[in-house]
Amino acid sequence: MCAVLHVISDRKRHSLPLFDALLLSARAGADVIQIREKKAPSLETYQLCESLMQACANEGLNSQVFVNDRVDVALSLPTAGVHLAAKSLPIAKVVHLRSRIGWTGQIGCSVHSLEEAKAAQEAGADYVTFGHVFASSSHSGIPPKGLSALYQVVEELSIPVIAIGGIDATNIASVLATGCTGVAVIGAVLESERPLAAVQTLKEKLKQHSGKEKVSWITRGLKA
């Protein structure tokens, strides 16, 4: 299995209407669409996830829909996964909840250091996103972590590591060379006036990569 592509939503960074851009990303083969609505009411987040999941189902698309932070939304639909941030519920608590209710979604989290990555793995996270790797408008003024730090995290962890931060078609090859499981993007897709073509280009870069990810992406509850 080749490295995977995560497309993350951002209401402040999209050329087309957000739902349209996300659906086009799914049509182009994005492996994961993560709905990140930091300030939206829970109902709006729920409705966006539900609408996208239904549209993907109607068209027979394989993209998995994850939701950022909102464990309640993730479990009530249910989505294919939940991505936790620093101020979200503790990973171990969400892992325990998943076990209690029999939910099959993945549990991921954002990390910004090797120590955080190790702690997330120990707590039971299924995967982590590490960054920001390159300079990014999402983290303006904060120095990027760089490829060496990404490589160290990939080497030390036994769960998938998804790289994030300033990644696009011009630098994705160097990111994949670290052995990471995949990449997550926002601007490289959503800020494009042609998100479908942008995703297709990134997916082609993933397929062309001659190396191999250290840990393959695993889909919980579904055939990988």
N, C-alpha and C positions, 0 to 999 in steps of 0.2 A: 504494500500500500504506500503511495507517495505521501509526501507531507500535505497537511491540510490547511485550508484557508478559512479564517474566521472574519466575518464582516461585522463591525460593531456600529450601532446606530448612534447618532448625535444630532439632536434637533437644531443645533447651531451651525452645522457643517454639512450642508447638502445642497446640490444644485437643483435637482428635481424634487418634487414632493417626496417626503421621506418614505412613505409606504411604497410608492412606485419604485424608488431607488432600491429598496430592500427586496422587493419582489423580483426586480430585474436581476439583482445579485443572485437570488436563488435560482432563477432561470439559467443563469450563466454557470451555475455549478458551485457556488459557495458552499462549503461543507457545514458551516455553522453561521447562523445569523443571531447575533446577540443583541437583544433589546435593552438598551441602557437609557433609562429615563430617570435621572437623578432627582428632578424637581417636580415631575408630573404626579398627579394624584394616582392612587393605586388603580382606580377604575380605568383611567386612560391607558395605563401600562397594560392592564389586563386586556383591554379591547384591542390594542395594537398587536399584542402577542396572538390573541385569538384569531384576529383577522388574517394575520400573516400565516399562521398555522393552517387555517382553513383554505386559504388560497393555494398554499403549497400542496395540500392534500388533493384539492380539486384538480390541479394540474399534474399530479403525480411526481412532484419534485422531491428530491432527496435531502434538501437542506434541513438541518436540525435547528429548531428555534430554542435558544437559551434566553433567560432573563437575568439581568444584572440586579443583584442585591435582594430583590423581592421574592423571598422564599414562599410567601403566601400565594403569590401569583404563579410561581413555578409549580407548586403542588396542586393548585386548584384547576389548572387547565387539563392535564399536566404538560409542561414543557419537557424538552429533552434534557434540560440541564439548568442549573442556577450558577451564576458566577458571583462570588462574594468579594467584597472590597474590605478595606481596613476597618470601616465602621459598620460592617454588616454583622449578623449573628456569628458567633464563633463556629469555625469549621466543624469541630468535634460535635457540637450540639446539632448541627444540621445533618451530619452523618448519622447520629443517633436517631434523629427524627425520621430520616429515610428508612432506616432499619425497622423502626416501629410500625410505619404505615405501609411499607412495601413499595414505595416509590422506586422507579428504576432509572431516574435521571442522573446525570453526572453532576458532580460538585467540584467547581474550580474556584480559584482565587487569584487575585493580583498580588505579586510580590516584587520587591525592588532591591533585594539583596540575597546573597546566598543563605544567610541566617534565616531570613523570612521564608525562603523556599524550603529549607530543611524542616522548619517548624510546620509549614503547611502540609508537607508530605507526612510527617509524624502524626498530625492531627487527623489524617484520613482523606485529604483532598485527592481527587482523581487526576487532576492536572493543575498546572499553574501557568499564568502568563507573566513573563518577565520583561521589564523595560523601565523606562523607555530606552530602546537601543540606540536610536539616532535622535537628533534634535527634532522636536515635535511641537506643533502649535498647541497641543493639549497640555504641554508642560513647558510653556514659554519661560525662559530665563533659568531653567533648571538644567544643569549639565547632563548629557546623556550617559547611560551606563557603559555603552560600547560593546563591541563584539567579544572582547576577552572576558568580560564579566558574564555575558550570556553563555559563552562556551564553558565556563567554570560551573555555572548552574546546571547546564545540560549534563556535564560529566558527573556531577555529584548526586543527581537525583535519579530515581528509578521509575518516575512517573513522567508523562508527557510534559514538555515545556514548550509553550507557545510564545514566540517572540512578538513584541509589540513596540511601536513608537517610531514614527518616521519612515516606515518601510514602504517601498514602492517597487515598481518594475526595474528601476535602475540599480537597486542595492540588494534585492531579495536573494540573489545568488550567494553573496557573502554571508548573509544571515543563515541560509540553509546549510552552508559549509560547516557550521558549528554542530550539526547533528540534531538541531531542534526538531520537534515534531511538526511544527507548522508556524504560520504567522497570522497575526491579527492586524487588521487595517481599519482605518476610518476614512481619512482624507483621500487616500489613494483611490477609493471607490466612490464615496458619497459626494466628494467635491467635483467629481467628473460629470460632465454633461452627458456622458455615455457610460453609465455604471456597468451595463451589461458587457460592453467591450473591455472595460477596465478589469472586471473580474476574469473574463476570458484570457486576457493577457497574463494576469497573475497566475491563473491555473496552468497555463502553458509553461510558464517559468518553473512552476512546481514539478511538472511532468518532465521537463528537460534536465532537471538537476540530476547529475550523475551519481551523487553520493546517496547515503541512506540515513534516515532519521534514526537516532539511537533507540527511541521508544515509539512504537506505532500508536496511532490514535485508536482508542477503543470506544465503541458505542455501547453504553450500558443498556441492557434490556432488549437490544435489537441486534440483528446480524450485522457484523462489522463489514 
